[in-house]
Amino acid sequence: LGVRRAVPLQVAGAFHSPYMQPAADALGEALTGVDFRPTRFPVYGNVSAAPLPAAPAAELASQLTARVRFKETLENIAAAGIDTFVHVGPGNVTAGMARRSVPAASVLTVSDSAGIPDAVASLLVA
């Protein structure tokens, strides 16, 4: 596969691996017939590292078993002109990965609802 570097992560399950195939099948079935509306901005998927298609069900389901192309996704988003990323959720592993992937970008971290006002203020100033 040409892996240059691997980063071990402490995770709660075998996400993004073949062990998730039953969940991917169930998600694909659940998404059948969902009326996806056009988005106001591109939403990137980590399978293709590109904006999701108008009917994204297949790619959304495959994200459960496919390798994560996080670095490529962030690089492609930055190439499209986005220079600020917001990590939402506990911990900061992906925020650190974003900083290393796109060093010129600004990366904000929102760990809980109390951090939202500060993040919004930072975005408005930028």
Solvent accessible surface area in square Angstrom, and as a share of the most:
residue,aa,sasa,rsa
1,L,207,1.03
2,G,70,0.67
3,V,106,0.61
4,R,213,0.78
5,R,168,0.61
6,A,83,0.64
7,V,63,0.36
8,P,127,0.80
9,L,86,0.43
10,Q,191,0.85
11,V,99,0.57
12,A,108,0.83
13,G,27,0.26
14,A,46,0.36
15,F,102,0.43
16,H,84,0.38
17,S,24,0.15
18,P,109,0.69
19,Y,178,0.68
20,M,35,0.15
21,Q,83,0.37
22,P,97,0.61
23,A,41,0.32
24,A,7,0.05
25,D,86,0.45
26,A,64,0.49
27,L,61,0.30
28,G,23,0.23
29,E,136,0.61
30,A,72,0.56
31,L,28,0.14
32,T,106,0.62
33,G,78,0.75
34,V,71,0.41
35,D,100,0.52
36,F,65,0.27
37,R,179,0.65
38,P,128,0.81
39,T,88,0.51
40,R,237,0.87
41,F,139,0.58
42,P,83,0.53
43,V,62,0.35
44,Y,46,0.17
45,G,1,0.01
46,N,44,0.23
47,V,41,0.24
48,S,44,0.28
49,A,0,0.00
50,A,36,0.28
51,P,68,0.43
52,L,34,0.17
53,P,73,0.46
54,A,99,0.77
55,A,81,0.63
56,P,11,0.07
57,A,28,0.22
58,A,83,0.64
59,E,25,0.11
60,L,48,0.24
61,A,10,0.08
62,S,39,0.25
63,Q,44,0.19
64,L,45,0.22
65,T,30,0.17
66,A,26,0.20
67,R,151,0.55
68,V,60,0.35
69,R,65,0.24
70,F,44,0.18
71,K,93,0.39
72,E,61,0.27
73,T,8,0.05
74,L,11,0.06
75,E,66,0.30
76,N,64,0.33
77,I,28,0.14
78,A,31,0.24
79,A,92,0.71
80,A,70,0.54
81,G,61,0.59
82,I,89,0.45
83,D,97,0.50
84,T,30,0.17
85,F,22,0.09
86,V,60,0.34
87,H,30,0.13
88,V,113,0.65
89,G,16,0.16
90,P,123,0.78
91,G,50,0.48
92,N,95,0.49
93,V,84,0.48
94,T,53,0.31
95,A,1,0.00
96,G,15,0.14
97,M,41,0.18
98,A,4,0.03
99,R,113,0.41
100,R,131,0.48
101,S,15,0.10
102,V,17,0.09
103,P,113,0.71
104,A,102,0.79
105,A,15,0.12
106,S,54,0.35
107,V,16,0.09
108,L,37,0.18
109,T,56,0.32
110,V,8,0.04
111,S,64,0.41
112,D,88,0.45
113,S,89,0.57
114,A,83,0.64
115,G,21,0.20
116,I,89,0.45
117,P,88,0.55
118,D,105,0.54
119,A,11,0.09
120,V,71,0.41
121,A,53,0.41
122,S,47,0.30
123,L,76,0.38
124,L,145,0.72
125,V,134,0.77
126,A,106,0.82
